[in-house]
Amino acid sequence: MGKNIKQLLILAVMYCVIFIGAYLFIPENNEATLVVNVSDNQVNMEDYVVRVVSSEMPASFEMEALKAQCVAVRSYAIAHDLNVDTTTNTQVYKSEEELHELWGAEYDYYLNRIKKAAEETNNLVMYHNNEVISAYYFAASNGTTSVSEEYFSESLPYLKSVSSSLEMEDYGSAIVTTSFTNESLRNLLNIKGNISLSIVSRYDTNRVKEIKVNNIVYTGKEFRELLGLRSSDFKIKKTSTGYDITTIGYGHGVGMSQYGANGLAKKGYTYQEILEYYYKDIMIKEYE
């Protein structure tokens, strides 16, 4: 009997060791432990998602659009090795004070809406060929989205051009004209003398591919960034003092249009359907 008790005690200790060891060495890639490095600050993934969605998308948007944004934010962070900053270089991450200033008395209401969207999509990301996708998104399209190679250096098969025109109905600033004097253009483009602008070519999505500034040819992306334009789909008109530049849409145009997503949500699309519309051949599932 004493021998049997001793054997049982040994087995019990072995099971405890195995159980504790398994617990201690569970890979930390689940929703409870996943951490994002935000400009050298460690932030729990779901807290990060709430803060970024609060910063990147109007909190008054439809709930299904907010959910789609949550999945996109989570996917983007993971695809970029959980190492991001707080700017548009990766994903905007405003401070609590900035959000208080943005929302004022409605802070709690809007924050709870976004928390609800995050909770109802908890740990969900988008996969393509068993890899989490780099889920680019932007504010508003010019009527169609871009393929990734039009604006970024890499060609990504899930980032195709799709029709996206609903934002033209809801987004009051879809078309904006900005006036530039010759002097301001000289400063922005770092050139001297007279200024001559002429669009050389466009992509099929109507965004500018190349523009000639005097004898220098810039890509539409380069020109947009130098002048701080809202979009690379633009028209130019010479004036007596410089040029008027009219942009259509807001953002790089690759991936999900946020105002387009909201338009689809108003038409009854679920967040899964919104994501599958803007990102092709994807699977939405929990991060493994």
Number of C-alpha atoms within 10 A of each C-alpha: 6 7 8 9 10 11 12 12 12 12 12 12 12 12 12 12 12 12 11 11 11 11 10 10 8 9 11 11 12 14 16 11 12 18 21 24 17 18 11 10 11 14 15 14 24 23 13 21 28 25 20 22 29 26 19 19 20 17 20 13 18 18 19 22 29 30 26 27 32 32 26 25 26 31 26 23 24 22 18 14 10 19 17 21 17 15 11 9 8 16 20 18 23 17 13 12 8 12 17 14 11 14 15 11 10 10 15 11 12 18 19 13 19 27 22 16 23 24 16 12 21 20 22 20 27 27 22 17 10 9 14 23 26 22 27 21 22 20 22 31 31 28 20 21 27 24 21 21 13 21 19 12 8 10 13 14 13 21 23 18 19 19 15 22 19 21 24 20 11 14 17 9 15 21 16 16 16 12 16 18 16 20 16 13 18 15 12 14 14 9 13 11 9 11 16 13 17 15 18 14 15 16 13 12 19 16 26 24 22 19 20 17 16 13 8 8 16 18 20 26 21 16 21 20 13 14 14 10 21 24 26 27 26 22 16 16 12 16 12 7 11 19 20 16 16 18 23 24 28 23 19 26 29 26 27 29 31 23 27 28 31 27 24 22 21 16 10 13 17 18 24 16 16 24 25 18 20 26 26 16 14 20 19 16 14 14 18 11
